[in-house]
């Protein structure tokens, strides 16, 4: 996958400056054509002062947040050279100051660049993570694995498992000495399971990275040992899942935040989302859960815009028929098809965000590799109208992918949404799409305050008339994602009430703020008001869905795919621009932007 298309000479994203102020490669990720001759290394350390020129004082949490907002870390040292460099710098003084290190299990300390467990809401990982479950009488609860798992999930945790030896040791320190006799085989369930006994997975859906098997285990005695328990010897034993034994809730936040907008170095390895989504999706394909394989034929159209056309020979004949929608707001189709009715083999995995459940299922008629649907709170029976929590979670999900070509998209009803049950489409592709180079202008800005009190300018962009359908763009990062989610939800819901169809896309690209001259990829949120698509749709026709608006166009017939030129795409999409209404909608959008981002 290429981060920047195919220019003649790539730019190195991943150089870094060592203490000798020499630019070097990072694990050979930089193209060989990059020499580093023009690299300018910024200061390694920068003291923070208030408006009066005095050293800035703050709590550890606020200082940590402030440094992250500025693209750095609270100071720590990797070696003696960095410590010497810091103490010899002009900014050093003898005042007491925070360093970017903390501990939850003295004397072991972590640096803040590894502190995924640090929760800046005030509840740090230093608080107890493992809680052994007791009833009202103070006795340990004993139950089967399925019930233990359900209890843990309902309380926002997992049956305890370990990603590394540190977590395992922390568990042993918290583990009580039971009053009854210790059992050789298993005293409490651990959050591991297996379907084929060749690979064990933890309860968050990932392949186990730490196990400590009892000698001779796992042995699958009697062919029924698909769960795991801990023995009195502090080792693991595969165990039958219907046994009634003790269990422990693990409240550790298992989400590893990968901030797309703020990272300066893209990790080309898969992120946490990529690993589980690709594995589960491939398993579903191997198990025959899809109506057809991914057979898309990709064509790159000639012209400056670089439209992409995809033709899938079998998709048009295999897709479900669409309802005859006439209005954007519809009642939830409890008696008709909704995602609670999909087959179990189409369900990939679940996850939680802020105590709410989300599910990833396959799109059983896939458009591209990884084509899936993110369903917010499936049992809540939300119609296809965006909510703040749903958008915030979609952004967080994007942050957990390292793939520049991972797309997250939304079609409203009458905006080519075909199921009136709240969902996002997502998939991977490995080519550049036109929306990454879309022309836009900053039309409005607000100065807001971050949690650390720092003033930050937020910008609203409008897509120019040079693009067939005009809309708006905001950039999202870990600092403003709640406001972005609130803005998008309120804006699109106001359009829905006015019966205006709309589409939303989450796409990575360069900074739209041209004064920021670097090669970071940030997360853009595209929001399009558009003219509606009414009635049932024929999948052999060319439609204006969110995929077409980002420039990744689906063709239902081979003839169109082969014979159309770029002008045909532009002409068809232009019919969905809202025309003279765009000026009024722009004014309302700027007013809403001000009310939210000026807080």
Protein Blocks (a to p, Z undefined) as FASTA:
>chain_A
ZZkljafbdcdfkbccdfkopacdeehlacfklnolmpccddfbdcdddfkopacdddfk
lmmmmmmmnopacdddfbfklmmmmmmpmkbcfbdcddddddfbdcbdcdfklmmmlcfk
opafkbcfbdcdddfkopacdddfklmmmmmmmnopacdddfbfklmmmmmmmpccdfbd
cdfkbmbdcddddfklpaccdfkopacfbdcddehiaehgghlafbccddfkopacdddf
kbccdddddfbdfbdcddfklpmbdcfbdcfklmmmmmmmmmmmmnopafbdcfbdcddd
edjkopacdddfklmmmpccddddfbfbdcddfklccfklpcfklpmbdcdeehiacddd
ddfbdfbghiacddehklnopacdddfklmmmmmmmmmmpcbfklccddddehilpabdc
dcddddddfbdcfklmcccddfbdcddddfkopacddddddddfkbmbdcddddddfklm
mmmmmmmmmmmmmmmmnopacdddddddddfblmlgcfbdcdddddddddddedjddfkb
ccddfklmnopacdfbfklmmmpcfklmmmmmmmmpgkjmlmmmmmmmmmmmmmmmmZZ
